[in-house]
Amino acid sequence: MVAVHDPTAAQTAPTKAAEASGACCAPSAEIDEARAEQVAKVFKALGDPTRVRLLAMIAESPSGEMCMCDLTGPVGLSQPTVSHHMKLLVEAGLATREQRGRWAYFQAVTDPLTEATKALTR
Amino acid sequence: MVAVHDPTAAQTAPTKAAEASGACCAPSAEIDEARAEQVAKVFKALGDPTRVRLLAMIAESPSGEMCMCDLTGPVGLSQPTVSHHMKLLVEAGLATREQRGRWAYFQAVTDPLTEATKALTR
């Protein structure tokens, strides 16, 4: 870990070093800005207790998916509100959505969360 | 998975069923509100790319800790801004702070993140 006191140099040096050497002193410490944005997006989507509960329910549903019609009751919120929360989870790549007739069905996708966590705990 | 086509029934039926039986079809799916709040707090603290980068740097520092004076350069932000980000990480239990003379030193605590992720991926 090198302390760089010139802010301008600090913003470019680590990326250049990583590209040039491919074997920095602590390459695993490098999360570049793009990767940090991806990781933060996943965590931000889960930075709300309702979305945590929704994803947990879907992830652990015996059938591997849940109908919108079964999600509103447990969290005690209206369908438009649950739809909004589910939209954010889908946008973050944490769920997929399939329309079947009147209802939307959701499947959990937890790989992005596992990967985001690994980026900080490996 | 039963599709309930009466929206009113959909909002209340599952909760009543869970309360009545105490042994729902998928008891592990239950993350209660208090636990969901805890989990969301951890994820919310990491819902920002700068905080992701700061925690990654500290977590993977060879000495296991980093001085505030070494954090500002890599993220290209002022000390007050980095202090604010670190305060949020400390409040979420993801870092500890130790003052030594002029500088604060931070240690990463990744257990809360590991536990929060487990709550959704077990």
gemmi code that builds the backbone of each chain (N, CA, C; Angstrom):
import gemmi

chains = {
    "A": [
        ("MET", (0.838, -1.187, 0.000), (0.000, 0.000, 0.000), (0.869, 1.230, 0.000)),
        ("VAL", (0.789, 2.029, -1.016), (1.621, 3.221, -1.135), (0.744, 4.452, -0.942)),
        ("ALA", (1.170, 5.314, -0.052), (0.433, 6.553, 0.162), (0.811, 7.546, -0.929)),
        ("VAL", (-0.154, 7.977, -1.699), (0.104, 8.953, -2.748), (-0.545, 10.257, -2.320)),
        ("HIS", (0.254, 11.278, -2.200), (-0.297, 12.519, -1.650), (-0.709, 13.525, -2.720)),
        ("ASP", (-0.413, 13.212, -3.950), (-0.889, 14.057, -5.046), (-2.206, 13.468, -5.558)),
        ("PRO", (-3.332, 14.145, -5.319), (-4.640, 13.581, -5.700), (-4.736, 13.240, -7.181)),
        ("THR", (-4.097, 14.047, -8.030), (-4.160, 13.787, -9.468), (-3.483, 12.462, -9.798)),
        ("ALA", (-2.295, 12.294, -9.232), (-1.559, 11.053, -9.467), (-2.336, 9.874, -8.895)),
        ("ALA", (-2.977, 10.094, -7.759), (-3.669, 8.999, -7.076), (-4.783, 8.413, -7.927)),
        ("GLN", (-5.401, 9.238, -8.745), (-6.536, 8.740, -9.505), (-6.140, 7.891, -10.702)),
        ("THR", (-4.915, 8.052, -11.145), (-4.532, 7.319, -12.349), (-3.484, 6.240, -12.080)),
        ("ALA", (-2.654, 6.472, -11.081), (-1.523, 5.570, -10.867), (-1.903, 4.105, -10.634)),
        ("PRO", (-2.845, 3.811, -9.754), (-3.110, 2.397, -9.459), (-3.532, 1.603, -10.693)),
        ("THR", (-4.386, 2.192, -11.529), (-4.851, 1.486, -12.716), (-3.695, 1.230, -13.669)),
        ("LYS", (-2.893, 2.268, -13.877), (-1.734, 2.108, -14.759), (-0.795, 1.026, -14.240)),
        ("ALA", (-0.553, 1.060, -12.938), (0.363, 0.086, -12.353), (-0.169, -1.331, -12.561)),
        ("ALA", (-1.462, -1.491, -12.325), (-2.063, -2.820, -12.454), (-1.982, -3.301, -13.895)),
        ("GLU", (-2.230, -2.388, -14.827), (-2.171, -2.755, -16.238), (-0.756, -3.113, -16.657)),
        ("ALA", (0.197, -2.315, -16.165), (1.578, -2.482, -16.599), (2.179, -3.775, -16.065)),
        ("SER", (2.003, -4.034, -14.783), (2.711, -5.159, -14.181), (1.887, -6.438, -14.217)),
        ("GLY", (0.590, -6.287, -14.012), (-0.247, -7.464, -13.890), (0.058, -8.230, -12.610)),
        ("ALA", (0.975, -7.695, -11.823), (1.335, -8.363, -10.570), (1.785, -7.319, -9.573)),
        ("CYS", (0.862, -6.496, -9.188), (1.156, -5.440, -8.227), (1.465, -6.062, -6.873)),
        ("CYS", (1.945, -5.280, -5.978), (2.300, -5.708, -4.620), (1.079, -6.316, -3.920)),
        ("ALA", (-0.062, -5.745, -4.186), (-1.295, -6.258, -3.556), (-2.435, -6.145, -4.559)),
        ("PRO", (-2.372, -6.939, -5.642), (-3.352, -6.779, -6.712), (-4.782, -6.988, -6.242)),
        ("SER", (-4.959, -7.840, -5.242), (-6.318, -8.123, -4.808), (-6.938, -6.911, -4.122)),
        ("ALA", (-6.079, -5.973, -3.688), (-6.602, -4.786, -3.022), (-7.230, -3.824, -4.010)),
        ("GLU", (-6.967, -4.059, -5.276), (-7.432, -3.122, -6.286), (-8.862, -3.442, -6.697)),
        ("ILE", (-9.772, -2.603, -6.296), (-11.098, -2.621, -6.906), (-11.170, -1.335, -7.694)),
        ("ASP", (-11.176, -1.430, -9.002), (-11.184, -0.187, -9.775), (-12.569, 0.459, -9.687)),
        ("GLU", (-12.658, 1.661, -10.180), (-13.888, 2.433, -10.003), (-15.093, 1.757, -10.653)),
        ("ALA", (-14.872, 1.172, -11.830), (-15.988, 0.522, -12.528), (-16.518, -0.665, -11.721)),
        ("ARG", (-15.587, -1.466, -11.201), (-15.996, -2.627, -10.409), (-16.672, -2.167, -9.111)),
        ("ALA", (-16.139, -1.115, -8.514), (-16.732, -0.588, -7.278), (-18.164, -0.110, -7.529)),
        ("GLU", (-18.395, 0.469, -8.700), (-19.756, 0.907, -9.056), (-20.700, -0.288, -9.140)),
        ("GLN", (-20.225, -1.356, -9.799), (-21.049, -2.572, -9.929), (-21.385, -3.145, -8.555)),
        ("VAL", (-20.353, -3.277, -7.739), (-20.514, -3.876, -6.409), (-21.466, -3.024, -5.566)),
        ("ALA", (-21.270, -1.711, -5.612), (-22.112, -0.810, -4.813), (-23.568, -0.861, -5.270)),
        ("LYS", (-23.775, -1.051, -6.559), (-25.143, -1.116, -7.083), (-25.902, -2.310, -6.496)),
        ("VAL", (-25.203, -3.429, -6.412), (-25.807, -4.631, -5.825), (-26.148, -4.387, -4.354)),
        ("PHE", (-25.175, -3.845, -3.617), (-25.413, -3.610, -2.190), (-26.501, -2.554, -1.974)),
        ("LYS", (-26.509, -1.530, -2.820), (-27.499, -0.464, -2.660), (-28.917, -1.016, -2.836)),
        ("ALA", (-29.065, -1.937, -3.776), (-30.379, -2.540, -4.000), (-30.859, -3.286, -2.758)),
        ("LEU", (-29.905, -3.754, -1.953), (-30.264, -4.495, -0.742), (-30.185, -3.632, 0.516)),
        ("GLY", (-30.004, -2.342, 0.329), (-29.905, -1.433, 1.464), (-31.260, -0.983, 1.966)),
        ("ASP", (-32.214, -1.829, 1.844), (-33.586, -1.540, 2.263), (-34.195, -2.816, 2.834)),
        ("PRO", (-34.745, -2.739, 4.058), (-35.232, -3.966, 4.711), (-36.336, -4.689, 3.945)),
        ("THR", (-37.181, -3.941, 3.267), (-38.241, -4.613, 2.499), (-37.641, -5.430, 1.367)),
        ("ARG", (-36.667, -4.870, 0.677), (-36.063, -5.625, -0.429), (-35.280, -6.830, 0.093)),
        ("VAL", (-34.683, -6.699, 1.262), (-34.009, -7.847, 1.879), (-35.023, -8.964, 2.126)),
        ("ARG", (-36.177, -8.599, 2.672), (-37.193, -9.615, 2.968), (-37.752, -10.240, 1.699)),
        ("LEU", (-37.988, -9.402, 0.686), (-38.526, -9.922, -0.577), (-37.549, -10.911, -1.208)),
        ("LEU", (-36.271, -10.522, -1.274), (-35.301, -11.415, -1.922), (-35.125, -12.701, -1.117)),
        ("ALA", (-35.136, -12.574, 0.210), (-35.001, -13.771, 1.049), (-36.161, -14.723, 0.806)),
        ("MET", (-37.355, -14.183, 0.739), (-38.531, -15.042, 0.514), (-38.429, -15.778, -0.812)),
        ("ILE", (-38.061, -15.031, -1.850), (-38.000, -15.638, -3.178), (-36.871, -16.665, -3.242)),
        ("ALA", (-35.708, -16.277, -2.680), (-34.531, -17.162, -2.748), (-34.805, -18.489, -2.071)),
        ("GLU", (-35.650, -18.477, -1.049), (-35.855, -19.685, -0.269), (-37.204, -20.337, -0.523)),
        ("SER", (-37.888, -19.840, -1.502), (-39.144, -20.463, -1.884), (-38.860, -21.869, -2.437)),
        ("PRO", (-39.613, -22.859, -1.991), (-39.368, -24.239, -2.445), (-39.377, -24.377, -3.965)),
        ("SER", (-40.206, -23.600, -4.625), (-40.290, -23.727, -6.082), (-39.241, -22.885, -6.792)),
        ("GLY", (-38.497, -22.094, -6.035), (-37.462, -21.269, -6.645), (-37.984, -19.984, -7.249)),
        ("GLU", (-39.275, -19.759, -7.111), (-39.841, -18.516, -7.632), (-41.067, -18.150, -6.824)),
        ("MET", (-41.456, -16.899, -6.927), (-42.671, -16.470, -6.244), (-43.461, -15.512, -7.117)),
        ("CYS", (-44.770, -15.667, -7.002), (-45.707, -14.795, -7.706), (-45.832, -13.479, -6.939)),
        ("MET", (-45.952, -12.389, -7.684), (-46.222, -11.088, -7.061), (-47.371, -11.193, -6.070)),
        ("CYS", (-48.354, -11.993, -6.423), (-49.551, -12.109, -5.586), (-49.254, -12.713, -4.215)),
        ("ASP", (-48.113, -13.413, -4.089), (-47.753, -14.007, -2.801), (-46.717, -13.180, -2.049)),
        ("LEU", (-46.230, -12.113, -2.662), (-45.191, -11.295, -2.022), (-45.778, -10.152, -1.193)),
        ("THR", (-46.914, -9.631, -1.623), (-47.467, -8.450, -0.962), (-47.877, -8.729, 0.486)),
        ("GLY", (-48.495, -9.874, 0.716), (-48.998, -10.202, 2.048), (-47.928, -10.196, 3.126)),
        ("PRO", (-46.871, -11.004, 2.961), (-45.860, -11.093, 4.027), (-45.195, -9.766, 4.367)),
        ("VAL", (-44.992, -8.894, 3.383), (-44.339, -7.622, 3.707), (-45.355, -6.522, 4.043)),
        ("GLY", (-46.650, -6.837, 3.844), (-47.690, -5.890, 4.244), (-47.697, -4.595, 3.459)),
        ("LEU", (-47.364, -4.685, 2.177), (-47.325, -3.479, 1.341), (-48.190, -3.684, 0.104)),
        ("SER", (-48.544, -2.580, -0.538), (-49.393, -2.645, -1.727), (-48.620, -3.238, -2.900)),
        ("GLN", (-49.364, -3.686, -3.881), (-48.719, -4.272, -5.057), (-47.839, -3.258, -5.807)),
        ("PRO", (-48.283, -2.004, -5.990), (-47.398, -1.045, -6.671), (-46.076, -0.832, -5.919)),
        ("THR", (-46.154, -0.825, -4.590), (-44.933, -0.620, -3.802), (-43.997, -1.823, -3.937)),
        ("VAL", (-44.580, -3.017, -3.853), (-43.755, -4.222, -4.015), (-43.187, -4.277, -5.435)),
        ("SER", (-43.984, -3.869, -6.423), (-43.500, -3.835, -7.809), (-42.286, -2.929, -7.932)),
        ("HIS", (-42.350, -1.777, -7.273), (-41.225, -0.841, -7.309), (-39.967, -1.484, -6.706)),
        ("HIS", (-40.125, -2.114, -5.547), (-38.979, -2.769, -4.910), (-38.421, -3.885, -5.807)),
        ("MET", (-39.324, -4.655, -6.400), (-38.863, -5.762, -7.251), (-38.145, -5.241, -8.500)),
        ("LYS", (-38.615, -4.092, -9.012), (-37.963, -3.492, -10.168), (-36.499, -3.165, -9.841)),
        ("LEU", (-36.269, -2.630, -8.659), (-34.896, -2.285, -8.268), (-34.032, -3.536, -8.125)),
        ("LEU", (-34.630, -4.607, -7.600), (-33.878, -5.864, -7.465), (-33.549, -6.442, -8.839)),
        ("VAL", (-34.511, -6.375, -9.745), (-34.279, -6.882, -11.108), (-33.189, -6.058, -11.800)),
        ("GLU", (-33.263, -4.740, -11.648), (-32.266, -3.857, -12.277), (-30.864, -4.116, -11.740)),
        ("ALA", (-30.778, -4.530, -10.490), (-29.467, -4.825, -9.900), (-29.000, -6.238, -10.243)),
        ("GLY", (-29.814, -6.962, -10.987), (-29.430, -8.318, -11.390), (-29.668, -9.364, -10.325)),
        ("LEU", (-30.432, -8.987, -9.283), (-30.655, -9.910, -8.167), (-31.932, -10.736, -8.313)),
        ("ALA", (-32.696, -10.449, -9.341), (-33.913, -11.226, -9.588), (-34.251, -11.145, -11.065)),
        ("THR", (-34.972, -12.133, -11.527), (-35.518, -12.068, -12.881), (-37.045, -12.088, -12.775)),
        ("ARG", (-37.677, -11.566, -13.789), (-39.125, -11.391, -13.773), (-39.719, -12.049, -15.010)),
        ("GLU", (-40.797, -12.789, -14.786), (-41.471, -13.433, -15.909), (-42.967, -13.176, -15.790)),
        ("GLN", (-43.556, -12.634, -16.821), (-44.995, -12.356, -16.794), (-45.730, -13.607, -17.266)),
        ("ARG", (-46.712, -14.038, -16.470), (-47.553, -15.167, -16.889), (-48.993, -14.758, -16.671)),
        ("GLY", (-49.634, -14.434, -17.759), (-51.009, -13.974, -17.645), (-51.053, -12.697, -16.840)),
        ("ARG", (-51.860, -12.688, -15.806), (-52.045, -11.471, -15.029), (-50.876, -11.163, -14.105)),
        ("TRP", (-50.172, -12.191, -13.679), (-49.182, -11.994, -12.622), (-47.737, -12.102, -13.101)),
        ("ALA", (-46.891, -11.353, -12.411), (-45.445, -11.483, -12.612), (-44.901, -12.488, -11.604)),
        ("TYR", (-43.968, -13.304, -12.061), (-43.285, -14.266, -11.195), (-41.814, -13.881, -11.133)),
        ("PHE", (-41.236, -14.034, -9.957), (-39.843, -13.621, -9.767), (-38.979, -14.790, -9.303)),
        ("GLN", (-37.787, -14.842, -9.881), (-36.780, -15.813, -9.443), (-35.612, -15.017, -8.847)),
        ("ALA", (-35.031, -15.517, -7.775), (-33.870, -14.853, -7.174), (-32.602, -15.239, -7.916)),
        ("VAL", (-31.696, -14.281, -8.021), (-30.379, -14.534, -8.612), (-29.365, -14.001, -7.602)),
        ("THR", (-28.784, -14.907, -6.834), (-27.929, -14.425, -5.747), (-26.449, -14.358, -6.114)),
        ("ASP", (-26.089, -14.813, -7.306), (-24.671, -14.760, -7.702), (-24.072, -13.356, -7.612)),
        ("PRO", (-24.773, -12.307, -8.077), (-24.169, -10.977, -7.973), (-23.846, -10.585, -6.531)),
        ("LEU", (-24.693, -11.028, -5.595), (-24.424, -10.720, -4.185), (-23.210, -11.492, -3.695)),
        ("THR", (-23.148, -12.766, -4.044), (-22.001, -13.578, -3.645), (-20.706, -12.983, -4.190)),
        ("GLU", (-20.731, -12.582, -5.449), (-19.535, -12.005, -6.078), (-19.163, -10.665, -5.447)),
        ("ALA", (-20.168, -9.842, -5.178), (-19.906, -8.533, -4.569), (-19.275, -8.702, -3.191)),
        ("THR", (-19.788, -9.680, -2.445), (-19.250, -9.932, -1.113), (-17.822, -10.457, -1.195)),
        ("LYS", (-17.580, -11.335, -2.165), (-16.224, -11.867, -2.348), (-15.227, -10.752, -2.629)),
        ("ALA", (-15.676, -9.732, -3.351), (-14.779, -8.632, -3.699), (-14.253, -7.925, -2.457)),
        ("LEU", (-14.991, -8.075, -1.351), (-14.594, -7.392, -0.119), (-14.076, -8.328, 0.962)),
        ("THR", (-14.243, -9.622, 0.780), (-13.890, -10.540, 1.870), (-12.937, -11.641, 1.453)),
        ("ARG", (-12.530, -11.649, 0.216), (-11.665, -12.742, -0.255), (-10.339, -12.711, 0.482)),
    ],
    "B": [
        ("MET", (-46.826, -23.053, -4.972), (-47.092, -21.625, -5.184), (-48.493, -21.458, -5.732)),
        ("VAL", (-49.321, -20.769, -4.993), (-50.697, -20.599, -5.415), (-50.929, -19.164, -5.864)),
        ("ALA", (-51.440, -19.009, -7.045), (-51.762, -17.672, -7.523), (-53.098, -17.256, -6.949)),
        ("VAL", (-53.114, -16.139, -6.255), (-54.353, -15.637, -5.681), (-54.786, -14.444, -6.520)),
        ("HIS", (-55.969, -14.538, -7.045), (-56.371, -13.508, -7.990), (-57.176, -12.382, -7.367)),
        ("ASP", (-57.506, -12.539, -6.101), (-58.143, -11.449, -5.383), (-57.037, -10.669, -4.658)),
        ("PRO", (-56.730, -9.461, -5.102), (-55.627, -8.706, -4.513), (-55.771, -8.519, -3.009)),
        ("THR", (-56.984, -8.354, -2.524), (-57.195, -8.155, -1.093), (-56.799, -9.401, -0.315)),
        ("ALA", (-57.231, -10.535, -0.823), (-56.889, -11.791, -0.167), (-55.385, -12.006, -0.209)),
        ("ALA", (-54.767, -11.635, -1.311), (-53.333, -11.859, -1.480), (-52.530, -11.109, -0.432)),
        ("GLN", (-53.041, -9.959, -0.011), (-52.261, -9.169, 0.925), (-52.329, -9.678, 2.354)),
        ("THR", (-53.342, -10.469, 2.688), (-53.463, -10.854, 4.085), (-53.296, -12.358, 4.307)),
        ("ALA", (-53.633, -13.150, 3.327), (-53.700, -14.593, 3.546), (-52.379, -15.217, 4.031)),
        ("PRO", (-51.250, -14.958, 3.378), (-50.032, -15.650, 3.780), (-49.635, -15.358, 5.222)),
        ("THR", (-49.789, -14.101, 5.662), (-49.417, -13.744, 7.018), (-50.291, -14.494, 8.024)),
        ("LYS", (-51.587, -14.486, 7.750), (-52.494, -15.208, 8.646), (-52.130, -16.680, 8.723)),
        ("ALA", (-51.821, -17.250, 7.577), (-51.474, -18.670, 7.550), (-50.236, -18.937, 8.385)),
        ("ALA", (-49.243, -18.086, 8.239), (-47.989, -18.279, 8.965), (-48.222, -18.147, 10.466)),
        ("GLU", (-49.044, -17.172, 10.851), (-49.322, -16.970, 12.271), (-50.085, -18.147, 12.851)),
        ("ALA", (-51.020, -18.642, 12.075), (-51.893, -19.695, 12.573), (-51.144, -21.010, 12.762)),
        ("SER", (-50.322, -21.356, 11.797), (-49.701, -22.668, 11.838), (-48.381, -22.669, 12.588)),
        ("GLY", (-47.641, -21.576, 12.492), (-46.305, -21.560, 13.087), (-45.372, -22.484, 12.357)),
        ("ALA", (-45.827, -23.100, 11.297), (-44.988, -24.022, 10.537), (-45.370, -23.904, 9.074)),
        ("CYS", (-45.014, -22.767, 8.544), (-45.317, -22.501, 7.136), (-44.550, -23.469, 6.251)),
        ("CYS", (-44.917, -23.512, 5.055), (-44.289, -24.386, 4.073), (-42.796, -24.118, 3.939)),
        ("ALA", (-42.377, -22.874, 4.186), (-40.966, -22.526, 4.015), (-40.521, -21.620, 5.161)),
        ("PRO", (-40.391, -22.186, 6.370), (-40.086, -21.351, 7.540), (-38.755, -20.619, 7.403)),
        ("SER", (-37.779, -21.191, 6.696), (-36.474, -20.547, 6.587), (-36.554, -19.271, 5.769)),
        ("ALA", (-37.663, -19.097, 5.066), (-37.811, -17.889, 4.251), (-38.081, -16.667, 5.116)),
        ("GLU", (-38.354, -16.909, 6.373), (-38.712, -15.799, 7.235), (-37.483, -15.066, 7.745)),
        ("ILE", (-37.276, -13.861, 7.248), (-36.346, -12.947, 7.899), (-37.231, -11.922, 8.557)),
        ("ASP", (-37.218, -11.871, 9.886), (-38.142, -10.946, 10.524), (-37.676, -9.511, 10.285)),
        ("GLU", (-38.534, -8.584, 10.631), (-38.271, -7.183, 10.299), (-37.004, -6.664, 10.962)),
        ("ALA", (-36.783, -7.083, 12.212), (-35.606, -6.592, 12.932), (-34.316, -7.061, 12.248)),
        ("ARG", (-34.306, -8.339, 11.871), (-33.122, -8.882, 11.199), (-32.948, -8.237, 9.823)),
        ("ALA", (-34.054, -8.014, 9.135), (-33.981, -7.372, 7.824), (-33.412, -5.960, 7.943)),
        ("GLU", (-33.747, -5.264, 9.016), (-33.207, -3.919, 9.247), (-31.686, -3.980, 9.430)),
        ("GLN", (-31.237, -4.961, 10.221), (-29.797, -5.115, 10.453), (-29.065, -5.392, 9.149)),
        ("VAL", (-29.600, -6.351, 8.411), (-28.976, -6.770, 7.151), (-28.937, -5.599, 6.166)),
        ("ALA", (-30.063, -4.885, 6.063), (-30.135, -3.761, 5.122), (-29.165, -2.649, 5.518)),
        ("LYS", (-28.961, -2.464, 6.799), (-28.042, -1.418, 7.266), (-26.609, -1.690, 6.778)),
        ("VAL", (-26.226, -2.954, 6.856), (-24.887, -3.343, 6.391), (-24.774, -3.099, 4.887)),
        ("PHE", (-25.767, -3.571, 4.139), (-25.714, -3.407, 2.686), (-25.786, -1.928, 2.289)),
        ("LYS", (-26.600, -1.162, 3.007), (-26.738, 0.253, 2.677), (-25.399, 0.978, 2.840)),
        ("ALA", (-24.660, 0.606, 3.871), (-23.346, 1.235, 4.090), (-22.408, 0.960, 2.923)),
        ("LEU", (-22.645, -0.143, 2.231), (-21.781, -0.505, 1.099), (-22.434, -0.158, -0.247)),
        ("GLY", (-23.515, 0.573, -0.198), (-24.202, 0.963, -1.426), (-23.617, 2.210, -2.057)),
        ("ASP", (-22.353, 2.380, -1.869), (-21.654, 3.561, -2.408), (-20.264, 3.119, -2.866)),
        ("PRO", (-19.901, 3.440, -4.110), (-18.632, 2.924, -4.644), (-17.394, 3.381, -3.872)),
        ("THR", (-17.453, 4.586, -3.323), (-16.286, 5.038, -2.546), (-16.116, 4.190, -1.290)),
        ("ARG", (-17.217, 3.897, -0.627), (-17.108, 3.086, 0.585), (-16.684, 1.659, 0.259)),
        ("VAL", (-17.130, 1.165, -0.893), (-16.675, -0.164, -1.332), (-15.155, -0.163, -1.504)),
        ("ARG", (-14.637, 0.879, -2.152), (-13.187, 0.943, -2.379), (-12.417, 1.114, -1.074)),
        ("LEU", (-12.940, 1.951, -0.187), (-12.258, 2.162, 1.093), (-12.196, 0.869, 1.892)),
        ("LEU", (-13.326, 0.170, 1.996), (-13.328, -1.066, 2.785), (-12.437, -2.125, 2.145)),
        ("ALA", (-12.449, -2.191, 0.817), (-11.596, -3.170, 0.127), (-10.120, -2.883, 0.411)),
        ("MET", (-9.754, -1.630, 0.349), (-8.349, -1.278, 0.612), (-7.929, -1.661, 2.016)),
        ("ILE", (-8.789, -1.336, 2.974), (-8.451, -1.619, 4.372), (-8.432, -3.122, 4.618)),
        ("ALA", (-9.450, -3.811, 4.094), (-9.567, -5.259, 4.324), (-8.347, -6.006, 3.790)),
        ("GLU", (-7.775, -5.479, 2.729), (-6.694, -6.215, 2.081), (-5.331, -5.587, 2.306)),
        ("SER", (-5.306, -4.608, 3.184), (-4.014, -4.026, 3.558), (-3.169, -5.087, 4.259)),
        ("PRO", (-1.893, -5.209, 3.896), (-1.047, -6.240, 4.512), (-1.012, -6.146, 6.035)),
        ("SER", (-1.077, -4.934, 6.571), (-0.996, -4.782, 8.034), (-2.357, -4.954, 8.696)),
        ("GLY", (-3.407, -5.086, 7.900), (-4.742, -5.263, 8.457), (-5.394, -3.967, 8.884)),
        ("GLU", (-4.704, -2.870, 8.672), (-5.295, -1.579, 9.017), (-4.716, -0.512, 8.107)),
        ("MET", (-5.419, 0.600, 8.035), (-4.907, 1.729, 7.248), (-5.154, 3.037, 7.959)),
        ("CYS", (-4.171, 3.914, 7.810), (-4.241, 5.262, 8.355), (-5.109, 6.120, 7.436)),
        ("MET", (-5.893, 7.001, 8.045), (-6.659, 7.969, 7.252), (-5.767, 8.654, 6.218)),
        ("CYS", (-4.526, 8.906, 6.608), (-3.610, 9.634, 5.732), (-3.279, 8.853, 4.459)),
        ("ASP", (-3.496, 7.542, 4.472), (-3.230, 6.726, 3.278), (-4.497, 6.407, 2.489)),
        ("LEU", (-5.657, 6.803, 3.007), (-6.926, 6.488, 2.332), (-7.355, 7.571, 1.346)),
        ("THR", (-7.026, 8.807, 1.653), (-7.519, 9.916, 0.832), (-6.957, 9.872, -0.587)),
        ("GLY", (-5.670, 9.594, -0.727), (-5.031, 9.606, -2.039), (-5.678, 8.666, -3.041)),
        ("PRO", (-5.758, 7.373, -2.736), (-6.304, 6.421, -3.720), (-7.728, 6.724, -4.173)),
        ("VAL", (-8.558, 7.262, -3.291), (-9.932, 7.557, -3.718), (-10.070, 8.979, -4.239)),
        ("GLY", (-9.006, 9.778, -4.092), (-9.015, 11.127, -4.664), (-10.024, 12.057, -4.022)),
        ("LEU", (-10.234, 11.888, -2.719), (-11.207, 12.730, -2.017), (-10.553, 13.388, -0.813)),
        ("SER", (-11.206, 14.452, -0.323), (-10.659, 15.187, 0.819), (-10.783, 14.369, 2.097)),
        ("GLN", (-10.002, 14.758, 3.083), (-10.054, 14.036, 4.357), (-11.431, 14.125, 5.023)),
        ("PRO", (-12.097, 15.283, 5.041), (-13.453, 15.322, 5.638), (-14.428, 14.377, 4.934)),
        ("THR", (-14.312, 14.287, 3.616), (-15.219, 13.397, 2.880), (-14.940, 11.940, 3.203)),
        ("VAL", (-13.655, 11.594, 3.234), (-13.300, 10.210, 3.578), (-13.705, 9.914, 5.024)),
        ("SER", (-13.536, 10.892, 5.899), (-13.951, 10.712, 7.301), (-15.436, 10.395, 7.391)),
        ("HIS", (-16.217, 11.111, 6.597), (-17.668, 10.874, 6.589), (-17.973, 9.444, 6.131)),
        ("HIS", (-17.346, 9.025, 5.049), (-17.570, 7.654, 4.553), (-17.148, 6.621, 5.604)),
        ("MET", (-16.011, 6.872, 6.223), (-15.532, 5.901, 7.216), (-16.453, 5.856, 8.436)),
        ("LYS", (-17.042, 7.009, 8.777), (-17.974, 7.048, 9.910), (-19.160, 6.119, 9.630)),
        ("LEU", (-19.662, 6.149, 8.399), (-20.796, 5.291, 8.050), (-20.410, 3.812, 8.098)),
        ("LEU", (-19.188, 3.505, 7.663), (-18.736, 2.107, 7.714), (-18.583, 1.648, 9.171)),
        ("VAL", (-18.053, 2.526, 10.013), (-17.894, 2.179, 11.435), (-19.265, 1.982, 12.082)),
        ("GLU", (-20.203, 2.873, 11.771), (-21.554, 2.772, 12.349), (-22.255, 1.482, 11.916)),
        ("ALA", (-21.938, 0.998, 10.736), (-22.545, -0.247, 10.252), (-21.801, -1.474, 10.780)),
        ("GLY", (-20.764, -1.235, 11.571), (-20.009, -2.359, 12.142), (-19.020, -2.978, 11.179)),
        ("LEU", (-18.739, -2.278, 10.071), (-17.851, -2.843, 9.045), (-16.403, -2.391, 9.212)),
        ("ALA", (-16.153, -1.526, 10.162), (-14.783, -1.083, 10.432), (-14.696, -0.596, 11.866)),
        ("THR", (-13.489, -0.651, 12.404), (-13.254, -0.040, 13.713), (-12.249, 1.085, 13.536)),
        ("ARG", (-12.273, 2.021, 14.432), (-11.450, 3.229, 14.329), (-10.616, 3.382, 15.594)),
        ("GLU", (-9.355, 3.687, 15.414), (-8.475, 3.908, 16.560), (-7.684, 5.181, 16.316)),
        ("GLN", (-7.764, 6.100, 17.242), (-7.015, 7.355, 17.113), (-5.615, 7.155, 17.675)),
        ("ARG", (-4.621, 7.507, 16.873), (-3.240, 7.469, 17.381), (-2.591, 8.788, 17.037)),
        ("GLY", (-2.438, 9.609, 18.053), (-1.879, 10.935, 17.816), (-2.759, 11.689, 16.846)),
        ("ARG", (-2.174, 12.156, 15.786), (-2.909, 13.009, 14.848), (-3.876, 12.234, 13.970)),
        ("TRP", (-3.572, 10.962, 13.718), (-4.313, 10.228, 12.697), (-5.225, 9.140, 13.247)),
        ("ALA", (-6.301, 8.909, 12.546), (-7.169, 7.776, 12.851), (-6.716, 6.589, 11.994)),
        ("TYR", (-6.741, 5.416, 12.592), (-6.421, 4.172, 11.882), (-7.683, 3.308, 11.857)),
        ("PHE", (-7.881, 2.630, 10.742), (-9.101, 1.831, 10.571), (-8.765, 0.371, 10.304)),
        ("GLN", (-9.539, -0.493, 10.937), (-9.452, -1.931, 10.672), (-10.792, -2.363, 10.053)),
        ("ALA", (-10.726, -3.243, 9.089), (-11.954, -3.752, 8.474), (-12.543, -4.870, 9.327)),
        ("VAL", (-13.859, -4.930, 9.363), (-14.582, -6.008, 10.050), (-15.591, -6.543, 9.035)),
        ("THR", (-15.257, -7.647, 8.416), (-16.120, -8.096, 7.318), (-17.167, -9.128, 7.752)),
        ("ASP", (-17.114, -9.567, 9.011), (-18.111, -10.547, 9.482), (-19.553, -10.099, 9.258)),
        ("PRO", (-19.895, -8.844, 9.569), (-21.296, -8.448, 9.341), (-21.725, -8.600, 7.884)),
        ("LEU", (-20.798, -8.360, 6.958), (-21.133, -8.517, 5.543), (-21.327, -9.989, 5.204)),
        ("THR", (-20.423, -10.828, 5.704), (-20.543, -12.270, 5.464), (-21.874, -12.784, 6.006)),
        ("GLU", (-22.229, -12.360, 7.203), (-23.479, -12.813, 7.832), (-24.704, -12.299, 7.064)),
        ("ALA", (-24.640, -11.037, 6.645), (-25.763, -10.461, 5.906), (-25.975, -11.213, 4.592)),
        ("THR", (-24.882, -11.546, 3.945), (-24.974, -12.275, 2.676), (-25.526, -13.679, 2.897)),
        ("LYS", (-25.083, -14.311, 3.977), (-25.583, -15.660, 4.305), (-27.095, -15.653, 4.495)),
        ("ALA", (-27.601, -14.563, 5.064), (-29.044, -14.473, 5.321), (-29.844, -14.557, 4.027)),
        ("LEU", (-29.191, -14.230, 2.912), (-29.896, -14.229, 1.634), (-29.486, -15.364, 0.704)),
        ("THR", (-28.418, -16.053, 1.025), (-27.908, -17.056, 0.088), (-27.775, -18.435, 0.698)),
        ("ARG", (-28.175, -18.602, 1.928), (-28.028, -19.903, 2.597), (-28.844, -20.961, 1.896)),
    ],
}
model = gemmi.Model(1)
for chain_id, residues in chains.items():
    chain = gemmi.Chain(chain_id)
    for i, (resn, *xyz) in enumerate(residues, 1):
        res = gemmi.Residue()
        res.name, res.seqid = resn, gemmi.SeqId(i, " ")
        for name, pos in zip(("N", "CA", "C"), xyz):
            atom = gemmi.Atom()
            atom.name, atom.element = name, gemmi.Element(name[0])
            atom.pos, atom.b_iso = gemmi.Position(*pos), 0.0
            res.add_atom(atom)
        chain.add_residue(res)
    model.add_chain(chain)
structure = gemmi.Structure()
structure.add_model(model)
structure.setup_entities()
